[in-house]
Amino acid sequence: LSKGMQQKVQFIATVVHDPELIILDEPFSGFDPVNAQVITNEILELNRKGATIIFSTHRMESVEQLCDSIALIHKSRKILEGKVKDIKNQYRNNTFRIGFSGTVPVAESPLYSILEEKRDGEYVHLTLQVNEQYTPNDILKFFIQHVQVTEFTELVPSMNDIFIQTVKH
């Protein structure tokens, strides 16, 4: 059997009896994207059935997709712990992406600071940070008066970004 096939067999043997607690170590390593999705779906289904699943991984996208709560460990020290949504909210930094067509009448604004600007034909995509005393609605009101807004999205840091930022401190 190939390594991937052996891992699938081990996983199936582990979960076939619907255990209440499952501990997995790097459950996606060695799997191609299709089989990784099969394993992901099975883990989510087991969790829906009431199983508690503990797994270690270096793939932060798996953490975002699968975990309710995490403990982030770096060099044998717990550096972050809590519910994924609470941690992500804690690291929000008032950064948004706005896409539009047209021209904004002023290059600088007290409402925001431009972090990045990309142009694609007639469309402009800005990554901006809303200044503290203003809200996202203030930004939208300003832009809607001058341009045709096609996109407005808050850029919440990913768990990968949060991990890197936390480890660097």
N, C-alpha and C positions, 0 to 999 in steps of 0.2 A: 504494500500500500504506500502511496505517496504521503509526504508529511501532511499536506492539506487534508487528504482523505482520513489519515489517522486522527487528526484534530477533530474532524467532523464526527467520527465514530466516538471519540472520547466525550465530546459535547453531548451527543445523543444519549450515550450511556449515563451521563451525569444527570440529565434532566428527564429521562423517560418516566420516572416514577413521581413526577411533580413534587420535588422536595420543597420544604418550607424555606430553607436557607441554601443558597448556592454561592460558592466562592470561586471566582474566575481570575486567572492571572494572564493578562494580555490576551483576551479571548479572540482578538482579530488578527494577531500576527500570523503571517503566512497565508492568509486568505486573499483571494482576488476580490474585487469589489462586489461581484454578484453573490459569492458565498458569505462575504462579510455582512451584506444586507440580509441574507437568510438568517444568520446568527443574530443580528440586531433584532429582527422581527420576532424571533423565538424568545429572546431575552425580554422584550417588551410584553409579549404574551404571557410569559411566566410571571412577570411582575403584576400584570392585570389580574392574574389568577390568585395573587396574594403572596407570592414568593418574595423573600428578601434576598436581594442580589448584591453581593460585595465583589467589586472587581478592581484590579489594579491595571492602569494603562498609562501610556505616555501620549496617547492620541486624544488631545483635548476636544476634538470634534465629537468623539464618542461620549465624553463627559457631558457636553451640551445636549446631545441627542438622548442620552439614556438616564442620566442621574438626576435624582431629586436633591440629594445632599452629597457633599464632598468633603474630604479632608485632603488638602494639598500638602504633600510631604516632599521636602527638598533637603538633601544631605542628612537624612534621618531625623529631620525636625519638621513638625507640623507648622506650616506657615500660614495656612488659611483653612477655615472650617465653616461650614454652614450650608444653607440651601442655595442651590445654584442661582435661582432667580434673585435672591437677596444679595448675593455676592455681586452679581452683574449690576444690580441697581446701585450698589455701593460704589462701583467704579464708573458709573455714568459720568460723562464730563461735558454735557451740554453741547455735543458736537452733532451736526446735522449735514446731510447732503441735500442740496436743492438743485433740481434741473429745470431749465427754462429756455424759452426762445424769446428774443427781444433784447433790449438794452436797459441795463440798470443805470439811472441818471448820475449816480455818484460812485466813485471807485472805493472810497472809504466811508464807513458808517459807524456811528456810535453804538449801533445795535449788535454788531458782530465783527469778528476778525476772520479774514479769509485764510484758510490753512492750505488750500489747494484749488487750482482752477484748471479745468479741462474744457476744450472746445471741440465740438464734433459738428462741423458744418454750421448750421444756424443755431444749434443747441449749445448751451453752456451748462456745465456741471461744476458747482462750487461745493467744497467741503468747508464748512464754517463753524466757528465756535460762537455761540450766543453769549454776549456779555451778561454778567451776573444779574444786573437789574432788569433784564428783559426776558420775555418768554418766547417760546417757539411761535405762538400766535402773533406776537409783535413782528417777528420776521416775516411770517406769511402775509400779514396785512401790508407790510412795506413792499414785498415783491409783487403781490397781486395787483397793486396799483400801477405797476410799471411794465410787467412782463407776463407772458403766458407760462404759468408754472406747470411742469409735466411730472415732477417728482419732488417729494419732501419726505425724508427718512431720517430718523434718529440713528446715529451710528454708536450703538452700545458696544463696548469692547468685548471681544470674544474671550472665552476662558483661556485660550492660548495667549492672547495679549495680556490678560490679567496675570497669568502664571509668570510670564516673562517680566512684567513690571514688578511683581512681588519679589521674584528671585533677585532682581538687580538691586533692590534696596537693602 
